[in-house]
Amino acid sequence: MPHLPNVSIDDATRWVARHLGHLVCDPGAAALPARRGGQRAADAALAALDVTGYAKRRNQVHPLKSRAATLLSPYIRHGLLTLAEAAAACDGAPAVDRRKFIDELWWQEYTRHLYARVGARNAAPLRRRPATAAPAWPQAIRDDMVCVQHVRDELEQTGWLVNQTRMWLASHWSVRAGHDWRDGEEWMFQHLLDGSRAANRYGWQWSVGAMTSKAYGFSRWQVERRAPTWCALCPLASECPIQDWPTASPGEPLDDALLRAGPDLVGPGEAEIAATPEYVWLTAESLGDRDPAMLAWPMTPAVFVFDEPLLDRLRLSAKRLVFIAETLADLADRRSLRIVLGDPVVELHGVALASTFAPVPGYQRRAARLNVVATHPYPWMKRPSGGDVRSHSAWIR
């Protein structure tokens, strides 16, 4: 099992350029992620969490000081923090803000349950076909629109967006301009530090009306409400191409029997241990010190494989890989760690592994071909049970 040289947090950008630069979508770009990677950074962010004002300002966009979004999502997505830890950390907040914050955490859990049900099939519309947009409106996607320009630049330069602007981009790309939502979702997934197929894909499908009978519309009034200075600065202020609500016809209903009830990719309810592992196999979902497999085998060295065939296909941004590299560098200060570049099935062939189950199809496919002798449960907030996942309201009942 050949391995890459050690990475330090301060050298993570250069390390990624040197060893992984041939696999990114933006080689040579300045990698300035919105959050530093690592368990220590995650724990510091959690300790500093203050959701006061969250209910009212979570969707504010600009100026930055008006935002109440927490930026915990990159740490949650990579297993450095759990949803339950985030929920517990806001116990002293005003009741209205605490309720709203925890409600958003449950939305995240819902998307995980939905993805555990449909997995790779989530690439297709779920309950309905996407809404049919009016004929493409070329002036609606002009580069000199200040609102779209700022949001696009923030995504590509920092790897993070508030939920409001994620919906703006999804609606603008698909509902107004008539482009295929899957292409837009892929682009956003490449750049988001918290990019997951569960949350990102659900957000796009909701925006284009594939989960409801109505697509989400993005128009000028939302910008004036959430980022009021942008319209005043825009050269198109007097001829705004998104002045009115976009026109889109609801898509046809689809057979959603699988969403009403069906098998879930859920993993074991308790640890399944057949032998002593040689390594703890880390995945992109399980990079935290408190990951169940890491806790169960504290003296066992860890291994993380940058999946070269997968990365070559996905072409993620350098920012995402820098965040992961920083996380690995931080972990290596406390634990023996081997970092490998290649195909995990090849590089880990025959090695006795412990791992934490991940409710994603890629984990299941790879684990089935590896010698995983100890599988530990995924840290669900609510363990899937095969019930109704057609909507958040149906699911949470």
VOPADO-621529 format. One record per residue (C-alpha): x, y, z; residue in three letters. Coordinates in steps of 0.02 Angstrom, whole numbers. Example, Ala and Ser with C-alpha at 12.3 -4.5 7.8 and 13.67 -1.06 7.14 Angstrom:
BEGIN
       c1       c2       c3   residuo
      615     -225      390       ALA
      684      -53      357       SER
// end
This chain:
BEGIN
       c1       c2       c3   residuo
        0        0        0       MET
      107      149      -59       PRO
       64      313       23       HIS
       78      499       -7       LEU
      196      605       97       PRO
      128      687      253       ASN
       30      848      236       VAL
       33      995      357       SER
     -113     1114      381       ILE
       -7     1263      327       ASP
       51     1173      170       ASP
     -116     1096      121       ALA
     -146     1207      -31       THR
       25     1171     -106       ARG
       11      987      -59       TRP
     -155      969     -151       VAL
      -85     1060     -303       ALA
       67      945     -304       ARG
      -18      778     -277       HIS
     -199      802     -329       LEU
     -194      950     -448       GLY
     -222      837     -599       HIS
     -392      789     -529       LEU
     -475      957     -492       VAL
     -591     1066     -596       CYS
     -495     1225     -558       ASP
     -307     1192     -564       PRO
     -207     1345     -517       GLY
     -355     1431     -434       ALA
     -331     1511     -264       ALA
     -398     1385     -138       ALA
     -475     1489        2       LEU
     -610     1381       80       PRO
     -739     1467      189       ALA
     -691     1352      333       ARG
     -525     1274      385       ARG
     -528     1086      394       GLY
     -491      980      547       GLY
     -568      918      708       GLN
     -494     1061      808       ARG
     -571     1188      689       ALA
     -738     1096      697       ALA
     -738     1091      887       ASP
     -692     1276      896       ALA
     -836     1319      779       ALA
     -956     1216      884       LEU
     -896     1296     1046       ALA
     -923     1468      971       ALA
    -1097     1427      904       LEU
    -1225     1562      939       ASP
    -1391     1544      849       VAL
    -1466     1702      922       THR
    -1561     1784      778       GLY
    -1553     1625      672       TYR
    -1741     1613      641       ALA
    -1750     1788      569       LYS
    -1583     1803      481       ARG
    -1531     1629      423       ARG
    -1572     1673      243       ASN
    -1493     1846      240       GLN
    -1364     1860      102       VAL
    -1278     2029      104       HIS
    -1195     2115      191       PRO
    -1103     1969      270       LEU
    -1126     2036      446       LYS
    -1315     2020      425       SER
    -1304     1831      404       ARG
    -1348     1709      543       ALA
    -1300     1549      451       ALA
    -1181     1444      559       THR
    -1060     1371      430       LEU
    -1056     1207      526       LEU
    -1112     1109      373       SER
     -939     1064      303       PRO
     -894      985      470       TYR
    -1060      893      482       ILE
    -1048      830      304       ARG
     -876      751      336       HIS
     -917      675      505       GLY
     -815      796      610       LEU
     -975      846      698       LEU
    -1141      755      708       THR
    -1313      829      691       LEU
    -1347      778      870       ALA
    -1193      873      932       GLU
    -1248     1028      838       ALA
    -1423     1016      912       ALA
    -1355      998     1089       ALA
    -1239     1147     1069       ALA
    -1382     1273     1052       CYS
    -1472     1229     1215       ASP
    -1455     1404     1287       GLY
    -1517     1498     1134       ALA
    -1684     1592     1124       PRO
    -1822     1464     1099       ALA
    -1876     1527      927       VAL
    -1698     1520      861       ASP
    -1661     1352      938       ARG
    -1819     1277      864       ARG
    -1778     1343      691       LYS
    -1598     1284      698       PHE
    -1646     1109      754       ILE
    -1783     1104      622       ASP
    -1649     1135      490       GLU
    -1544      993      563       LEU
    -1694      879      544       TRP
    -1708      933      363       TRP
    -1529      874      340       GLN
    -1574      708      419       GLU
    -1724      693      305       TYR
    -1617      713      149       THR
    -1503      575      214       ARG
    -1653      460      237       HIS
    -1715      503       63       LEU
    -1545      465      -13       TYR
    -1531      304       87       ALA
    -1693      251        1       ARG
    -1659      299     -179       VAL
    -1469      311     -186       GLY
    -1402      325     -363       ALA
    -1580      332     -429       ARG
    -1591      505     -352       ASN
    -1512      568     -514       ALA
    -1687      560     -589       ALA
    -1840      662     -534       PRO
    -1929      584     -387       LEU
    -2113      631     -365       ARG
    -2138      734     -522       ARG
    -2048      778     -680       ARG
    -1959      947     -666       PRO
    -2064     1099     -706       ALA
    -2056     1152     -887       THR
    -1979     1324     -901       ALA
    -2030     1454    -1027       ALA
    -1916     1462    -1179       PRO
    -1738     1503    -1126       ALA
    -1719     1690    -1095       TRP
    -1540     1733    -1143       PRO
    -1541     1903    -1056       GLN
    -1587     1816     -893       ALA
    -1415     1736     -879       ILE
    -1308     1889     -917       ARG
    -1140     1894     -828       ASP
    -1164     2076     -779       ASP
    -1308     2038     -659       MET
    -1232     2086     -492       VAL
    -1337     1962     -391       CYS
    -1293     1809     -495       VAL
    -1112     1865     -514       GLN
    -1086     1885     -326       HIS
    -1166     1718     -285       VAL
    -1071     1624     -419       ARG
     -906     1703     -364       ASP
     -937     1661     -181       GLU
     -970     1480     -225       LEU
     -818     1460     -337       GLU
     -700     1559     -226       GLN
     -750     1498      -52       THR
     -849     1337      -76       GLY
     -998     1392       26       TRP
    -1168     1477        6       LEU
    -1313     1512      121       VAL
    -1468     1409       83       ASN
    -1557     1557        4       GLN
    -1427     1585     -131       THR
    -1416     1399     -168       ARG
    -1601     1407     -212       MET
    -1574     1566     -313       TRP
    -1444     1482     -422       LEU
    -1546     1323     -442       ALA
    -1701     1418     -493       SER
    -1608     1539     -606       HIS
    -1517     1399     -696       TRP
    -1664     1282     -719       SER
    -1833     1366     -694       VAL
    -1793     1529     -783       ARG
    -1655     1485     -907       ALA
    -1720     1309     -945       GLY
    -1557     1215     -920       HIS
    -1549     1035     -857       ASP
    -1546     1040     -666       TRP
    -1427      893     -660       ARG
    -1289      994     -744       ASP
    -1312     1135     -619       GLY
    -1317     1018     -471       GLU
    -1153      939     -528       GLU
    -1068     1109     -541       TRP
    -1125     1159     -367       MET
    -1074      990     -296       PHE
     -899     1013     -366       GLN
     -873     1173     -267       HIS
     -970     1157     -105       LEU
     -865     1109       47       LEU
    -1022     1026      115       ASP
    -1070      952      -52       GLY
    -1166      791      -29       SER
    -1278      701     -150       ARG
    -1411      691      -16       ALA
    -1431      875       26       ALA
    -1372      957     -135       ASN
    -1472      846     -250       ARG
    -1628      862     -145       TYR
    -1612     1051     -144       GLY
    -1603     1059     -333       TRP
    -1747      938     -355       GLN
    -1854     1038     -235       TRP
    -1810     1200     -327       SER
    -1862     1131     -497       VAL
    -2025     1060     -431       GLY
    -1977      875     -437       ALA
    -2031      851     -256       MET
    -2184      965     -258       THR
    -2308     1029     -386       SER
    -2226     1201     -391       LYS
    -2052     1257     -440       ALA
    -1961     1388     -338       TYR
    -1954     1558     -422       GLY
    -1809     1679     -409       PHE
    -1843     1861     -448       SER
    -1788     2037     -403       ARG
    -1892     2058     -246       TRP
    -1792     1920     -159       GLN
    -1629     2009     -195       VAL
    -1699     2174     -133       GLU
    -1754     2088       27       ARG
    -1598     1982       62       ARG
    -1458     2084      -18       ALA
    -1529     2260      -37       PRO
    -1371     2348      -95       THR
    -1343     2236     -245       TRP
    -1484     2303     -352       CYS
    -1425     2482     -323       ALA
    -1252     2434     -388       LEU
    -1314     2333     -537       CYS
    -1296     2408     -713       PRO
    -1460     2321     -755       LEU
    -1559     2401     -614       ALA
    -1673     2494     -735       SER
    -1694     2345     -852       GLU
    -1684     2199     -732       CYS
    -1701     2032     -825       PRO
    -1774     1949     -670       ILE
    -1897     2086     -626       GLN
    -2045     1967     -637       ASP
    -2078     1793     -574       TRP
    -2014     1658     -695       PRO
    -2143     1561     -793       THR
    -2142     1372     -772       ALA
    -2274     1237     -793       SER
    -2283     1097     -662       PRO
    -2213      930     -717       GLY
    -2313      768     -730       GLU
    -2332      661     -573       PRO
    -2223      504     -565       LEU
    -2244      337     -480       ASP
    -2180      370     -304       ASP
    -2217      198     -230       ALA
    -2034      176     -181       LEU
    -2044      335      -80       LEU
    -2200      280       14       ARG
    -2113      123       79       ALA
    -1959       27       34       GLY
    -1787      -37       85       PRO
    -1661       87      154       ASP
    -1471       84      146       LEU
    -1456       98      334       VAL
    -1313       -9      399       GLY
    -1298     -108      561       PRO
    -1385      -54      721       GLY
    -1233     -103      824       GLU
    -1052     -144      787       ALA
    -1021     -304      689       GLU
     -846     -367      729       ILE
     -773     -525      654       ALA
     -587     -497      684       ALA
     -459     -369      740       THR
     -427     -238      605       PRO
     -257     -183      542       GLU
     -322       -9      495       TYR
     -472      102      522       VAL
     -531      145      346       TRP
     -587      326      338       LEU
     -708      388      207       THR
     -764      565      164       ALA
     -912      538      282       GLU
     -805      481      430       SER
     -657      597      458       LEU
     -689      648      638       GLY
     -600      597      798       ASP
     -768      542      870       ARG
     -812      435      720       ASP
     -878      269      789       PRO
     -742      162      710       ALA
     -606      283      767       MET
     -671      278      945       LEU
     -687       89      946       ALA
     -506       61      889       TRP
     -406      202      970       PRO
     -235      120      948       MET
     -262       61      769       THR
     -185      166      630       PRO
     -303      249      508       ALA
     -298      252      318       VAL
     -381      371      196       PHE
     -380      339        9       VAL
     -402      484     -111       PHE
     -505      386     -237       ASP
     -415      431     -398       GLU
     -540      354     -522       PRO
     -685      438     -432       LEU
     -598      607     -418       LEU
     -550      599     -600       ASP
     -735      582     -642       ARG
     -803      709     -518       LEU
     -671      845     -543       ARG
     -702      926     -375       LEU
     -632     1098     -337       SER
     -461     1117     -256       ALA
     -549     1198     -108       LYS
     -641     1038      -64       ARG
     -481      936      -71       LEU
     -386     1067       31       VAL
     -521     1055      165       PHE
     -500      866      171       ILE
     -310      879      168       ALA
     -315     1001      315       GLU
     -428      880      408       THR
     -307      737      379       LEU
     -159      843      432       ALA
     -248      888      594       ASP
     -291      706      627       LEU
     -111      651      598       ALA
      -56      755      747       ASP
     -149      633      860       ARG
     -153      468      768       ARG
      -48      363      651       SER
     -118      397      478       LEU
      -79      335      304       ARG
     -138      436      153       ILE
     -152      344      -12       VAL
     -193      395     -191       LEU
     -274      263     -300       GLY
     -423      146     -309       ASP
     -476       98     -131       PRO
     -525      -76     -187       VAL
     -351     -103     -258       VAL
     -249      -12     -127       GLU
     -337      -92       22       LEU
     -355     -266      -52       HIS
     -333     -400       80       GLY
     -309     -277      224       VAL
     -417     -308      378       ALA
     -518     -149      401       LEU
     -633      -67      527       ALA
     -749       66      460       SER
     -905      165      499       THR
    -1048      125      383       PHE
    -1093      265      262       ALA
    -1270      270      187       PRO
    -1209      302       10       VAL
    -1203      177     -133       PRO
    -1016      203     -163       GLY
     -973      145       12       TYR
    -1080      -10       -5       GLN
    -1000      -57     -172       ARG
     -822      -36     -108       ARG
     -850     -116       62       ALA
     -922     -271      -22       ALA
     -755     -295     -113       ARG
     -644     -261       37       LEU
     -602     -357      195       ASN
     -704     -254      318       VAL
     -694     -355      479       VAL
     -775     -224      591       ALA
     -922     -117      535       THR
     -985       18      651       HIS
    -1157      103      646       PRO
    -1185      267      557       TYR
    -1231      407      682       PRO
    -1411      434      629       TRP
    -1519      556      728       MET
    -1665      444      685       LYS
    -1629      273      613       ARG
    -1721      241      447       PRO
    -1861      114      458       SER
    -1928       98      281       GLY
    -2068      225      304       GLY
    -2138      367      199       ASP
    -2006      488      131       VAL
    -2110      575       -2       ARG
    -2097      738       93       SER
    -2019      807      251       HIS
    -2190      825      333       SER
    -2238      645      291       ALA
    -2070      582      351       TRP
    -2062      677      515       ILE
    -2235      615      569       ARG
// end
